[in-house]
Amino acid sequence: VFLRDRLAPPAATALIFLDGEMVRRVELRPGEEGRIDLEPVYGVPVSFQIQDGQIRFVDVTCPDHLCERAGYLSRTGQSAACMPNRVTLLVETGDFEGNSLA
């Protein structure tokens, strides 16, 4: 058991950026569900659904909904963006440093 735990990859973390600045950091854990709405705090009509270690754009108000078509993201390095709303979603390991995409 100890060896398996030491070799397990770090948990994936979803990073949500608005105008290039990180506004939320969410650990993606298997078995957990939830929803994040950016509009009440940031005034941006973008929401995310979290389900079983994955995250995706949902209920976005924009012309083409390409971000929603990206589907669930769960692996390090995956990303999606809603360009009209200036929101980017990036999946990284838990050791991501920094507060911006620059």
C-alpha angles and dihedrals in degrees: 000000000000093000093048091051092049092051096045113113117248116267115270117248126205114219118198118201130191116193088348095304121110111245101168139023117195128181111225107221126177112252096022124117133187149127133242120202116192097187100078094054105024103025092237118129095228130119135181131208119212118200132163098336095321136098134199142172113260136172094013120169105220137114102257109019092217089146091060091050090060087077125198120351121201110143128086111265097026116127143171133184140201100210097186090056095037092234125141128188118202129179116211139153116277092262097071110142126206140040103245143047092239 
